[in-house]
């Protein structure tokens, strides 16, 4: 499905620090809620990735589930996020909206799996 392909493209762009692709796939009003309860807006998130303050070494999508509507989509999956300090396992939920003919991530929520 298109949304799973976009989510894979988005997450791999973050791992590769492909900021042009990440910029295109995140809406201007994007917001991430981290497993620790912090938050990033789009600018802060992409800056943290670019600077290496947030340095993804890998991002695995496991057992994705989709909810689709004409202009909104939700994807939820278990994620294994690899960092230099180790692997973080979490539930990841992303909201995509169709804006001006392009799907973009608007909200992301990650919840740690203990």
FENGICOR-V299885 format. One record per run of one state. SS is the DSSP state (hx for helix, st for strand, lp for the rest). FROM is the first residue (numbers start at 1). TO is the last residue. If there is no record, write none. Layout:
SS/FROM/TO  SS/FROM/TO
//
This chain:
lp/1/1  hx/2/16  lp/17/18  hx/19/25  st/26/33  lp/34/38  st/39/41  hx/42/51  lp/52/57  st/58/68  lp/69/71  st/72/83  lp/84/85  st/86/99  lp/100/101  st/102/112  lp/113/114
//
